[in-house]
């Protein structure tokens, strides 16, 4: 499960590189869904993690990881809970984004870098909704097979689009039946830091070009991108190494100055609303830790409309 540094044209499955982070996030969703007072419900997360077969995450979702023994320090234990809560809060934010768009009549949705995201199956999509899931070919192939084996069904018309987001994914989306004249709900969740800075700009250029009137997009902006984000990734690595997890996040991020997502979208003609992720904790009944050094303190949720 060890990771290697990024390079142009690199690819991955769900047990390597960026793909392993998708498995990590799915494991967190599984743990969060099993809590006594869950704020999300993802019944597919744990089975998908087991299907990937990475021992660390399988033990985590099965409750076989002796966290209390591995993290005897109370601060480390609280940090692990906080990281699980953080994924749950993020998941709930994007769930609500898509459900709100559906209630407003948007019937076309695109989940970029879908990974093991099961929204295409687990959300109650209105009749006539088409959900496009875009990701690497190996990821799509695995997910299609795993969900079929689980007998999963969806209320939407789900279309899987196998393409690297650094390639011509708009053309692949159109070939799959996407209609750029329709209002579309777009999500770019947990994605931007894994793209080169210029690819981040191109992503939003393409979204803008493909968005009919009434479209909306949801993402998150990390003001601490670049070196600071890499340093905080190293801190994350040190905590999870205690549990036997060897994903090195700092090897997966692209360096370089990035455009501010909020400013970039506004310049492209979007009406943008922002809110710190930490404020959603209270909305969803979770407590954001009073830690000025938290790696997640400055993350900003972004929603934009045309």
KOLGURO-927767 format. One line per 4 residues: their letters; for each residue x, y, z of N, C-alpha, C, O. Coordinates in steps of 0.1 Angstrom, whole numbers. Atoms other than C-alpha are relative to their C-alpha. Layout:
A	X:Y:Z:X:Y:Z:X:Y:Z:X:Y:Z; ...
// end
This chain:
XXXX	8:-12:0:0:0:0:9:13:0:3:24:-1; -8:-12:0:30:23:1:-2:8:-13:-4:2:-24; 3:-8:12:27:52:-23:13:5:-6:24:5:0; -12:-6:7:51:68:-48:-4:14:-4:-15:18:-5
XXXX	3:-13:4:55:103:-59:-7:1:-13:-6:-8:-22; 8:-2:12:32:117:-86:9:3:-12:20:8:-11; -7:-4:12:42:120:-122:-11:1:-11:-22:-3:-9; 9:-2:11:26:130:-155:-5:-13:-5:3:-22:-9
XXXX	6:12:5:2:103:-167:0:-12:9:-3:-23:4; 1:11:-9:4:82:-136:-14:-5:2:-23:3:0; 13:5:-1:-25:59:-130:0:-9:13:10:-11:19; 1:7:-12:-38:39:-101:-13:-9:1:-23:-6:-7
XXXX	12:8:-4:-63:13:-87:-4:4:14:2:14:19; 5:-4:-13:-81:14:-54:9:-5:12:6:-3:23; -10:5:-10:-51:-2:-36:13:7:-1:23:3:6; -13:-6:2:-24:22:-47:-2:15:-3:-13:20:-7
XXXX	-1:-14:3:-15:59:-50:-13:7:5:-18:5:16; 12:-8:-4:-45:83:-50:-12:-9:2:-20:-6:10; 11:10:-2:-68:53:-53:-2:-5:14:-13:-7:19; 0:4:-14:-58:42:-18:-7:10:9:-12:6:19
XXXX	6:-10:-8:-70:75:-4:-15:-1:-1:-23:2:8; 15:2:1:-105:67:-18:-4:-11:9:-15:-11:14; 3:11:-9:-104:35:1:0:4:14:-8:0:22; -1:-5:-13:-93:53:32:-13:8:4:-18:7:15
XXXX	12:-8:-3:-122:78:29:-13:-9:1:-21:-7:10; 12:10:-1:-147:49:23:0:-7:13:-10:-9:19; -1:7:-14:-134:32:55:-5:10:10:-12:6:20; 5:-10:-10:-140:65:74:-15:1:-1:-22:2:9
XXXX	15:0:1:-176:66:60:-6:-12:6:-17:-11:12; 6:12:-6:-182:31:70:0:1:16:-10:-3:22; -1:-2:-15:-170:38:106:-10:10:5:-17:8:15; 10:-11:-4:-191:70:107:-14:-5:-1:-22:-1:7
XXXX	14:5:1:-222:52:95:-4:-10:11:-15:-12:14; 2:10:-11:-218:26:123:-1:6:13:-3:-1:23; 0:-7:-13:-217:52:150:-14:0:6:-24:-2:-1; 13:0:-7:-245:54:176:-9:11:-5:-22:9:-6
XXXX	8:-12:5:-257:88:163:6:5:-13:12:15:-14; -6:-3:13:-247:88:126:-6:12:-7:-18:14:-5; 5:-11:8:-250:118:104:0:-3:-14:-5:5:-23; 1:5:14:-246:98:72:-3:-15:1:-2:-21:11
XXXX	3:14:1:-257:64:61:5:-5:-14:-2:-3:-24; -6:6:12:-235:46:36:1:-15:2:12:-20:7; 0:14:-2:-244:9:36:10:-7:-9:13:-19:-7; -9:7:10:-220:2:7:15:2:4:23:-4:-2
XXXX	-14:-3:-2:-188:17:22:8:-12:5:18:-15:0; -7:11:-5:-178:-13:43:2:-11:-10:13:-17:-11; -2:10:10:-185:-39:16:10:3:-11:18:-5:-15; -9:-4:10:-166:-19:-9:15:0:5:24:-4:-2
XXXX	-13:0:-6:-136:-15:14:5:-15:1:16:-18:-2; -4:14:-1:-136:-53:20:4:-5:-14:13:-13:-15; -3:5:13:-137:-59:-17:14:5:-5:20:-2:-13; -13:-5:4:-106:-37:-22:11:-9:6:21:-13:-1
XXXX	-9:10:-6:-88:-60:2:12:5:7:21:-3:10; -11:-5:-8:-63:-37:20:-2:-4:14:-12:1:20; 2:6:-13:-58:-54:53:-3:11:11:-12:9:19; 2:-10:-10:-56:-22:74:-14:5:0:-20:6:11
XXXX	14:-6:0:-89:-7:62:-10:-11:2:-21:-8:7; 9:11:-2:-106:-41:62:-2:-2:15:-13:-3:20; 1:2:-15:-98:-45:99:-6:12:6:-14:10:16; 7:-12:-5:-109:-9:105:-15:-1:-1:-22:2:9
XXXX	15:1:1:-144:-14:91:-6:-12:7:-18:-11:10; 5:12:-7:-147:-48:107:1:1:15:-4:-8:22; -2:-2:-14:-139:-34:141:11:-9:6:11:-11:18; -11:9:-5:-108:-56:144:13:7:3:23:1:6
XXXX	-12:-8:-2:-83:-28:147:0:5:14:-9:12:19; 0:-4:-15:-73:-24:184:5:14:2:16:17:6; -3:-14:-1:-74:14:183:5:4:14:14:12:15; -3:-4:-13:-74:17:220:15:-4:4:21:3:12
XXXX	-14:5:-3:-41:-3:222:10:8:-8:21:11:-4; -10:-6:9:-25:13:192:2:15:3:12:21:1; 0:-14:-3:-34:48:203:-3:2:15:-14:7:18; 4:-2:-14:-32:48:241:0:14:5:-7:17:15
XXXX	1:-14:-4:-27:85:242:-13:6:-4:-18:4:-15; 13:-5:2:-60:103:246:-1:10:-11:-11:10:-18; 1:-10:10:-51:131:223:0:-7:-14:-7:-2:-23; 0:7:12:-43:106:195:-14:-6:-3:-19:-6:-14
XXXX	14:6:1:-77:89:201:-10:10:-5:-18:8:-13; 9:-11:3:-95:122:199:2:4:-15:-7:7:-22; -4:-4:13:-76:130:167:-6:-10:-10:-11:-6:-21; 6:10:9:-88:97:151:-15:2:-1:-20:1:-12
XXXX	15:-3:0:-124:105:161:-3:12:-9:-12:13:-16; 2:-13:7:-120:140:147:1:-2:-15:-7:3:-23; -1:2:15:-108:127:113:-11:-8:-5:-16:-5:-17; 12:7:5:-137:103:111:-12:9:-1:-19:9:-11
XXXX	11:-10:0:-161:131:120:2:9:-12:-8:13:-18; -3:-9:11:-144:153:94:-5:-6:-14:-12:1:-22; 5:6:12:-152:128:66:-15:-1:0:-21:1:-10; 14:0:-1:-187:124:79:-6:13:-3:-16:14:-11
XXXX	5:-13:3:-193:161:78:2:4:-14:-8:9:-20; -2:-2:14:-178:164:44:-10:-7:-9:-16:-2:-18; 9:8:7:-199:136:31:-14:5:1:-21:6:-9; 14:-6:-2:-231:151:46:-2:13:-8:-12:15:-14
XXXX	1:-12:7:-223:184:30:-3:-2:-15:-12:4:-21; 2:3:14:-220:169:-5:-14:-7:-2:-20:-5:-13; 13:6:1:-251:147:1:-11:10:-1:-19:10:-10; 10:-10:-1:-271:177:10:0:9:-13:-10:13:-18
XXXX	-1:-8:12:-258:196:-20:-7:-6:-12:-15:0:-19; 7:7:11:-270:170:-45:-15:-1:3:-23:1:-6; 15:1:-3:-304:165:-27:-7:14:-2:-18:14:-6; 6:-14:1:-310:203:-26:-1:3:-15:-11:8:-20
XXXX	1:-3:15:-302:205:-64:-11:-8:-6:-19:-3:-14; 11:8:6:-326:176:-71:-13:6:4:-23:6:-4; 12:-6:-4:-353:193:-51:-3:13:-8:-15:16:-10; 2:-12:9:-348:224:-73:-2:-3:-14:-2:5:-23
XXXX	3:4:14:-353:204:-104:11:-4:-8:10:-7:-20; -11:4:8:-318:196:-115:0:-15:-2:0:-22:8; 1:14:3:-318:162:-132:12:-6:-6:12:-17:-12; -13:4:5:-282:159:-143:11:3:10:13:14:14
XXXX	-10:-2:-10:-254:153:-118:13:-7:-5:13:-17:-12; -13:5:4:-217:147:-123:9:-1:13:11:9:19; -8:2:-11:-195:132:-96:14:-2:-5:17:-13:-11; -14:1:5:-158:139:-105:9:-7:10:8:-5:22
XXXX	-8:8:-8:-132:115:-92:-8:-7:10:-7:-6:22; 10:7:-8:-160:93:-79:6:-10:10:0:-11:21; -6:9:-9:-138:67:-63:-10:-11:5:-17:-17:-3; 9:10:-6:-158:45:-39:-12:8:5:-20:2:14
XXXX	12:-7:-4:-185:72:-35:-12:-7:-5:-13:-10:-17; 12:8:4:-218:54:-35:-13:9:-1:-24:4:-1; 12:-9:1:-241:85:-39:-9:-4:-12:-21:-3:-11; 8:4:12:-252:72:-73:-10:-11:4:-20:-12:-3
XXXX	9:11:-5:-268:43:-54:-8:3:12:-20:0:13; 6:-1:-13:-276:54:-19:-9:12:2:-17:12:11; 9:-11:-2:-293:88:-24:-13:-3:-8:-13:-10:-17; 13:1:6:-329:91:-33:-2:10:-11:-6:21:-10
XXXX	1:-8:12:-327:105:-68:-14:1:-6:-20:-10:-7; 13:-1:6:-359:118:-84:0:-7:-14:11:-9:-20; 2:7:13:-372:99:-114:5:9:-12:3:21:-12; -5:-8:11:-354:110:-146:14:5:2:19:12:-7
XXXX	-13:-5:-3:-321:119:-129:11:-9:-7:10:-21:-6; -12:7:5:-289:109:-147:12:4:8:15:16:9; -12:-3:-9:-258:106:-125:12:-6:-8:13:-18:-11; -12:4:6:-224:105:-142:11:-1:10:13:8:18
XXXX	-11:1:-9:-195:91:-122:13:-1:-9:14:-10:-17; -12:-1:8:-161:100:-136:12:-4:8:14:1:19; -13:4:-7:-128:83:-126:9:-8:-9:5:-11:-21; -9:8:7:-98:63:-137:-6:-13:-5:-15:-18:2
XXXX	6:13:4:-106:32:-158:0:-11:10:-9:-18:11; -1:11:-10:-93:8:-132:-10:1:12:-15:-8:17; 10:-3:-11:-114:25:-105:-14:-3:-4:-21:-10:3; 13:2:5:-145:24:-126:-3:-15:-2:-14:-20:2
XXXX	1:14:2:-140:-12:-136:-3:-8:13:-12:-16:14; 2:6:-13:-136:-23:-100:-13:3:6:-20:-6:11; 12:-4:-7:-165:-3:-87:-13:-6:-7:-22:-11:0; 11:6:7:-189:-15:-114:-2:-15:4:-13:-20:6
XXXX	0:14:-3:-180:-51:-107:-4:-3:15:-12:-11:18; 3:2:-14:-182:-48:-69:-14:4:3:-21:-4:11; 14:-4:-3:-215:-30:-69:-10:-10:-6:-20:-13:0; 9:11:6:-230:-56:-93:0:-12:9:-10:-19:11
XXXX	0:11:-9:-218:-83:-69:-8:2:12:-13:-8:18; 8:-3:-11:-235:-66:-41:-15:1:-3:-24:2:6; 14:-2:4:-268:-64:-61:-5:14:2:-17:15:4; 4:-13:-2:-269:-27:-57:-8:6:-11:-6:3:-23
XXXX	8:-7:10:-296:-7:-75:-1:14:3:3:19:14; 1:-14:-2:-302:29:-80:-13:6:-6:-18:1:-16; 12:-6:5:-332:52:-85:4:10:-12:-5:14:-18; -4:-9:11:-311:73:-110:4:-9:-11:6:-21:-10
XXXX	-6:6:11:-298:64:-144:15:3:1:19:13:-2; -15:-2:-3:-261:59:-135:8:-3:-12:6:-13:-19; -9:2:11:-235:63:-162:15:1:5:18:12:10; -13:0:-4:-199:54:-154:9:5:-12:8:-1:-23
XXXX	-8:-5:10:-173:74:-174:15:-2:4:20:3:13; -14:4:-3:-138:59:-175:10:9:-7:12:8:-19; -9:-9:6:-113:87:-181:8:7:11:3:9:22; -9:-8:-9:-84:105:-163:-4:14:-1:-6:20:-12
XXXX	4:-14:0:-94:140:-153:11:9:-6:8:21:-8; -10:-8:6:-61:152:-167:-1:-1:-16:7:6:-23; 2:2:15:-73:140:-202:-12:7:-4:-18:15:3; 12:-7:6:-102:151:-224:-13:-6:6:-20:-13:-1
XXXX	12:6:-6:-129:141:-199:-13:7:-5:-23:0:-5; 13:-6:5:-155:166:-213:-5:-8:-12:-17:-10:-14; 4:7:12:-155:147:-246:-5:-14:4:-15:-19:-2; 5:13:-5:-158:114:-227:-14:1:6:-22:-8:4
XXXX	13:-2:-6:-187:128:-208:-11:2:-11:-22:-4:-9; 10:-2:11:-205:140:-240:-3:-14:-7:-14:-16:-10; 2:13:7:-200:105:-256:-9:-9:9:-15:-18:3; 9:8:-8:-218:91:-226:-14:5:1:-22:0:9
XXXX	13:-5:1:-248:112:-233:-2:13:8:-14:18:9; 1:-13:-8:-241:143:-211:-5:11:-9:-1:13:-21; 6:-11:7:-262:173:-222:5:13:6:0:17:16; -5:-12:-6:-243:206:-216:-10:11:0:-7:22:6
XXXX	10:-10:0:-274:226:-223:-9:0:13:-17:9:16; 9:2:-12:-291:212:-191:7:6:12:19:7:13; -5:-3:-13:-287:224:-156:7:-12:6:1:-23:6; -7:11:-5:-261:202:-139:5:3:14:9:14:17
XXXX	-6:-1:-13:-250:196:-103:14:-7:-1:14:-19:-4; -14:6:0:-212:190:-101:6:-1:14:4:8:22; -8:1:-13:-191:178:-72:15:-3:-4:18:-11:-12; -14:2:0:-153:180:-69:4:-2:14:9:8:21
XXXX	-2:2:-14:-149:164:-35:14:-7:2:17:-17:-4; -13:6:-4:-114:157:-20:8:-2:-13:15:-13:-14; -6:2:13:-100:162:-55:11:10:-3:22:6:-8; -8:-10:6:-82:195:-61:15:-2:3:23:1:-5
XXXX	-14:1:-3:-50:188:-42:8:-11:-7:20:-11:-7; -6:11:8:-44:157:-63:2:4:-15:7:-4:-23; -2:-5:14:-44:178:-95:11:10:-1:13:18:9; -10:-11:2:-15:200:-108:-8:13:0:-19:13:-4
XXXX	7:-13:0:-23:237:-104:-7:4:-13:-18:8:-12; 6:-4:13:-29:242:-141:-12:-9:-3:-22:-5:-10; 11:9:3:-52:211:-142:-12:4:8:-23:2:4; 11:-5:-8:-73:226:-114:-7:11:-7:-19:11:-8
XXXX	6:-11:8:-79:257:-135:-8:-6:-11:-19:-1:-14; 6:6:11:-87:236:-165:-13:-7:4:-23:-7:-4; 11:7:-5:-111:215:-145:-12:10:1:-23:7:-4; 11:-9:-2:-132:246:-136:-4:7:-13:-15:11:-15
XXXX	3:-5:14:-129:260:-172:-9:-10:-7:-19:-5:-13; 9:10:7:-144:228:-185:-14:-1:7:-24:-2:0; 13:0:-7:-171:227:-158:-9:12:-5:-21:11:-8; 7:-12:4:-180:263:-168:-6:-2:-14:-17:2:-17
XXXX	5:1:14:-182:255:-205:-11:-11:-2:-18:-10:-11; 10:11:1:-204:224:-198:-12:3:8:-21:-6:8; 11:-3:-9:-228:241:-175:-11:9:-6:-8:21:-9; 11:-8:5:-262:252:-187:-6:9:11:-1:8:23
XXXX	6:-9:-10:-283:279:-169:-6:-9:12:-13:-19:9; 5:7:-12:-292:268:-133:10:-10:5:6:-17:15; -10:9:-5:-261:247:-129:6:4:13:5:16:17; -7:-3:-13:-242:245:-96:11:-9:2:11:-20:-3
XXXX	-12:8:-3:-209:232:-83:3:1:14:1:11:20; -4:1:-14:-197:221:-49:14:-5:0:17:-15:-6; -13:5:-2:-161:218:-39:5:6:14:-3:11:21; -6:-6:-12:-137:228:-11:13:6:-4:20:1:-13
XXXX	-12:-8:3:-108:252:-10:9:-1:12:5:1:23; -10:1:-10:-76:246:10:9:12:-1:18:12:-9; -9:-12:1:-60:280:16:15:-4:3:24:2:-1; -13:5:-4:-30:260:30:6:-9:-10:13:-19:-7
XXXX	-6:9:10:-21:244:-3:15:2:-1:20:12:4; -15:-1:2:15:238:-13:8:-5:12:4:-16:17; -9:5:-10:42:235:13:-7:-3:13:-5:-13:19; 7:2:-13:19:240:44:-9:-13:0:-9:-20:9
XXXX	9:12:1:-5:213:31:9:-12:1:5:-22:7; -9:12:0:24:189:26:5:-2:15:6:-14:19; -5:1:-14:37:196:62:-11:-7:8:-9:-15:17; 11:6:-8:2:188:76:-3:-14:-4:-7:-22:4
XXXX	2:14:4:0:157:55:10:-9:7:7:-21:11; -10:8:-8:32:145:72:-4:-2:14:-2:-13:19; 5:2:-14:16:150:106:-11:-11:0:-12:-19:8; 11:10:1:-14:130:94:7:-14:-2:3:-24:5
XXXX	-7:13:2:10:102:82:6:-5:13:4:-17:16; -6:4:-13:27:101:116:-11:-6:9:-8:-16:16; 10:6:-9:-6:95:134:-5:-13:-5:-7:-22:3; 6:13:5:-19:68:110:10:-11:0:7:-23:0
XXXX	-11:11:0:15:50:109:-1:-8:13:2:-19:14; 1:7:-13:9:42:146:-10:-12:-1:-9:-21:7; 10:11:2:-21:21:134:4:-10:-10:-3:-20:-12; -4:9:11:-2:4:106:-4:4:-14:-3:-4:-23
XXXX	4:-5:14:-14:26:77:12:6:-6:18:15:0; -12:-5:6:14:34:53:-3:9:-13:6:10:-21; 3:-9:11:-4:58:29:8:13:3:5:19:13; -8:-13:-2:20:88:25:-7:11:-8:-4:12:-20
XXXX	7:-10:8:-3:116:15:9:11:-5:6:16:-16; -8:-11:4:25:141:12:6:-3:-14:11:6:-21; -5:4:13:37:121:-19:-10:2:-11:-7:0:-23; 10:0:10:4:125:-36:-5:14:-4:-11:15:-15
XXXX	4:-13:3:-1:162:-36:10:6:-11:21:3:-11; -8:-8:9:11:185:-64:4:13:6:-4:20:11; -5:-13:-5:33:214:-54:-3:11:-10:-8:9:-21; 2:-12:9:30:249:-68:-11:9:5:-21:4:11
XXXX	10:-10:-4:10:280:-62:-13:-3:-9:-13:-5:-20; 13:2:6:-27:276:-70:-9:12:0:-7:21:9; 10:-10:-1:-54:300:-79:-10:-2:11:-14:-14:13; 11:1:-10:-80:307:-52:-12:-4:-8:-17:3:-17
XXXX	12:6:6:-110:286:-62:-11:10:0:-18:11:-10; 12:-9:-1:-135:312:-50:2:12:-10:-7:15:-18; -2:-11:9:-119:340:-70:-1:-5:-15:-6:3:-23; 0:5:14:-115:318:-101:-14:-2:-5:-17:1:-16
XXXX	14:2:4:-151:308:-102:-8:13:-2:-16:15:-11; 6:-13:1:-163:344:-96:4:6:-13:-4:12:-20; -4:-7:12:-142:356:-125:-6:-7:-12:-7:-1:-23; 6:7:11:-158:329:-147:-15:2:0:-22:-4:-9
XXXX	15:-4:1:-193:343:-140:-9:-8:10:-21:-7:9; 8:7:-9:-204:321:-111:-3:8:12:5:17:16; 3:-6:-13:-222:333:-80:4:-9:11:-1:-20:12; -6:9:-9:-202:319:-52:-3:3:15:-4:14:19
XXXX	2:-1:-15:-210:312:-15:10:-9:7:13:-20:2; -10:7:-8:-184:301:10:-4:-1:14:-11:7:20; 2:1:-14:-184:288:45:11:-10:5:13:-20:-1; -10:9:-6:-157:272:67:-6:-13:3:-18:-14:8
XXXX	6:13:-3:-162:235:70:-3:-2:15:-12:-9:19; 2:1:-15:-158:238:108:-14:4:4:-19:-1:15; 13:-4:-5:-191:256:110:-11:-10:-3:-22:-10:4; 10:10:3:-210:226:96:0:-10:12:-10:-18:13
XXXX	0:9:-11:-200:206:127:-12:2:9:-18:-8:13; 11:-3:-8:-225:223:148:-13:-3:-7:-23:-8:0; 12:3:7:-252:220:121:-3:-15:1:-15:-19:2; 2:15:1:-247:182:121:2:-7:14:3:-19:15
XXXX	-1:6:-14:-243:178:159:14:-6:3:15:-15:12; -14:4:-3:-205:174:159:7:12:6:4:23:4; -8:-10:-6:-179:193:179:13:2:-7:21:-8:-8; -13:-3:7:-150:209:161:10:3:11:7:12:20
XXXX	-10:-2:-11:-119:207:184:6:14:0:8:20:-10; -6:-13:-2:-105:239:198:15:-1:-1:23:-1:8; -14:3:3:-71:233:181:4:10:-11:1:7:-23; -4:-10:10:-55:263:163:9:-6:-11:11:-1:-21
XXXX	-9:7:9:-31:238:146:-7:-11:-8:0:-17:-16; 7:11:7:-58:215:132:2:2:-15:0:13:-20; -2:-1:15:-51:207:95:-13:3:-7:-12:7:-19; 13:-2:6:-88:211:88:-6:14:3:-17:17:-2
XXXX	6:-12:-5:-94:244:105:-4:10:-11:-14:17:-11; 2:-11:10:-91:266:74:-7:-5:-13:-8:3:-22; 7:5:12:-109:244:48:-13:8:-2:-21:9:8; 12:-8:3:-136:264:31:-9:-8:-10:-4:-12:-20
XXXX	10:6:9:-167:248:15:-4:11:-10:-6:22:-7; 3:-9:10:-176:263:-18:-12:-5:-8:-12:-16:-13; 11:3:9:-209:263:-37:-2:12:-9:-1:23:-5; 1:-10:10:-214:282:-69:-12:-3:-9:-15:-15:-12
XX	12:1:9:-244:288:-92:2:9:-12:8:19:-12; 0:-8:13:-249:300:-128:-14:5:-2:-17:12:-12
// end
